[in-house]
Amino acid sequence: MAELAEINDSSSEIRTLADQVCAKLVTAIVRGDIPPGHKISEPELARTYGISRGPLREAIRRLEGLRLVVRIPHVGARVVSLTPEELVEIYRVREALEGMACRLAADNMSTDEIGSLRDLLYLHEKNIQEIDGRSYFQKEGDLDFHYRIVQGSKNEKLLELLGGELYHLVRMYRYQFSVSKSRPQRALKEHHRILDAIEEKDGELAELLMRRHISTARRNIEERLNPTNKEERE
């Protein structure tokens, strides 16, 4: 029995370390500190985070489950790197589903939930100002405006789709394409307008504003990835 307890304690410790390292790696990947396409080096990460290979491998397996890391035969694990076409497809799906989430949130979010979300936007504004408006980084879950909207829709299927396996992948590209002089402040203003519509119980307007918000982000991505297309339009 004592041996079994030791094994359970050891497994629990590995899970705890893996949890901690996985959370740190998610943040590093989302922020671009470990960029798309970068090869995952276990010895390097073990030194960086000061842990053994066991918990690190468990953390990397979790990153694969989150679709932030892919394992390529004869190459090894790398941070995911979507093609422009794949990225645009994801944004088109987001545009439809998050628009729907906004419409539902206008019907289902309570006054307290809306007030709490407004407070979160003021915190985001402070964070943006502290870095001179260079980027708009939102921590995950309850500290993420988009996640809170989906949560406020009270629709479990939407939460599964938008808060599940694609969630951190979307966060990664959402953040990395927000790094510019003007986009963070514009995105924040758009968030406030969306929340205004939800507060006024105007589901139709809330959906329209969210769809427009994500569409603007998608066009920004397309221009960044294909600058010649922008030049041709101009």
N, C-alpha and C positions, 0 to 999 in steps of 0.2 A: 504493500500500500504506500509506503514511504517513497519507493522508487517511482510509483505512478504519480504521486503528488509532485515529485521533482520534475518529471517529464511535463506535466501539465503547467507547472510554474515556468519551465523553460519555454514551452510553446507560447504561453501568454506573454512572456517578455519579448519574444521574437515578433509577435503580432503588434505589441505596443511600439517597438522600434520601427517596424515596417510602416505602421500608421504614421508615425512622426516623419519618417523619411519620405514616404509617399506624398504627404501634404507639402513638404518643402519642395519636392521635385515638381509637383503640379504647379506650384507658384512660379518656380524657375522657368518652366516650359511656357506657361501662359504669358509671363512677362517677356519672354524671348531671351532670357539669360542663357538658356540652352535652346538654340534656334532650331527651326524646322529642318529636318534632314540630318541633324547632328548625330554622330554615332555615340551610343551609350557605352561608356567604358566603365566596367565594374570596378577595376582597381582604382581608377581616378575618383569615382564617386565614393568608394569606400574610404579613401583618404580624406576627401572633402568633408564628408559627414561623420567621419570617425567611427564607423560601425563595421561589423563583420559582414562577410559576403552573404550569409543566410538571410538576415532581415532585408538586405539590399535586394537580393533576388526576388523576395516576396513583394517588395515595393515595386519593382520593375514589372512583375506579373500583373499587379494591380493597375499600373499605368497602361499596360496592354488592354486590360478590361475597360479602361476609360477611353481607349482609342487615341491616347496621346503618344503611344509608342507602338511601333510595328516591328515584327521580327522577320528579317529577310533571309532566306536560305543562303548559306555560304558567305553571308555578310555580317549578320548579327542584328542586334536591336538598334533602331534609330528612332529619333523623334519624328512623328508623322509629318508629312509634307504633302498637302493636297494640291492637285492641279487647279488652275484657275477655273476650269469647268466644274469640278467637284465643289469648289468653294461657292461659286455662284448658285449651284443647285441647292446647297444647304441654305443659303440666304433666301432663296425663293420659298423654300419650305417654311423657314422662320417667318417670313412676311405673312404668309397665310395663317399659320397656326398662332403666332403671337398676336396677330390682329384679332383672331377669334377669342383669345384669352382676354384681351382688353375689353371686348364687348361683354363677355361674361363677368369680368371683374367689376364693371360698372353696375351690374345687377347685384353682385354678391359680396363685395368688400364692405366691411363695417366702417363706421366713422372712425373708430380707434385704429383700425388697420390702415386707413387712408392717412390719418395723422402721423402714424409711425413711419409710413413710407415717405411722407413729406419731410420728416426729420432726417431720414436717411439721405434724401437728396441735398439737404443743407450740409450734411456731413461730407457728401461727395464734392459739393461746391468748395468747401474749405480745403479738402485734399487737393483739388485741382489748382486752387490759388497758391497753395504751399509749394507747388512745383512749377509755378509761372505758366500754368495752362498747357504744359507740354504733352500731357497724356491723361487718360481717364481710366484708372485701374479700379475695378470693383472686385472686392473679395467675394468668395463664393457663398452660395446659399442665401441666408437672410440678409446679407450685406450687398446683394446684387439686385438692382432695380428690376431687371427683366425676370429674374427668378421669382421675386415677390409678386409681380403681376400674374404670372402663371399660377402661383400658389393661391392668389386672391380670386382666381377664376373658379375655384372650388371644383375643378374638373380633374379627376384622377388620371384619366387617359392623357390629357394634355401635359400633366406633370410628369408622367412616365416618358412621354415622347421628348419633351423639351428639357426636363431635368434629369434625364437618364444618361445613356451612353454617349450622346452627342454633346452633352452640356459643356464639358471642359474644352472640347475641341472648338466649340463656338466661342467660348470665353477667350481662348488663345488668339484666334483671328480677330475677334471683336476688339481686344485690347491692342494688339500689335498694329492694327490699321487705324487706331484712334490716336496714334502718336503723331501729332502734327500741331501746327500753330493755332489753327482755328477750330478743328473738329471737336475737341473736348468741350469747349464752352457751348458750341451749337448743339451738341448731343444733350448736354445738361438742360438747356432751354427746352429742347424737344421733350425730354422726360417730364419737365414741369407741366408742359401743355397737355401731355397725355394724362397725367394725374389730375389736372384740372377737369378734364372731360369725364374722367371716372368719378371724381367727387360730385360733379353735376349730374351724375347718373345718365350721361349721354353716351350710350354704348356705341351708337353708330359713329359719332365723332371720334371716340376713343380708338375704335378699330381703324378708322381712316388715318388718324395721326400716327398710330404704331406702324401701320403698313408703309406710310410715307417715310417714317423714321428709318425703318430697316431698308427700304428701297434706296434711300439716300446713301446709307452705308454701303449697300451693294454696288451702287454706281461709283462710289469713291474707291472701292476695292478694284473694280474693273478698270478704272482709270490708272490706278497705281500699277496694276499688273500689265495693262496694255496701253501705255501712254500714246502710242500711235493712233489708237482709236479716237482719243480725245482730240488730237491734232487734226484728224480728218473731219471731225464734226465741226471744229472751229474754222 
